[in-house]
């Protein structure tokens, strides 16, 4: 098992930025394109446990969120966040980088440095 795992979307500039930082640091890295390999409910629960902050931080409240008619105030609990991400994984904030018991949403990309010694 790799020391770092990045849940990556290659179309996202912030995701590419964080990946480049990790590759420059030459860390032991697993890359998971989360839109190809969808995270399970258990994996999403683990993200929420490892991330600091509120559960809704894992949701992108973007154009797609609005197109679906969703309201941010309806997604403030882990269960609600997980339920919507299971149906619409494209709404997951990216990239999520996990190292052991800690994770960050690397927006901006250099937030990944919080996981480095």
SULZICOR-V62025 format. One record per helix or strand of 3 or more residues. SS is the DSSP state (A for helix, B for strand). FROM is the first residue (numbers start at 0). LEN is the number of residues. Records with the same first field share a line. If there is no record, write none. Layout:
SS = FROM-LEN, FROM-LEN
//
This chain:
B = 3-5, 28-5, 95-4, 101-4
A = 12-12, 40-10, 54-4, 62-5, 71-3, 77-10, 88-3, 108-7
//
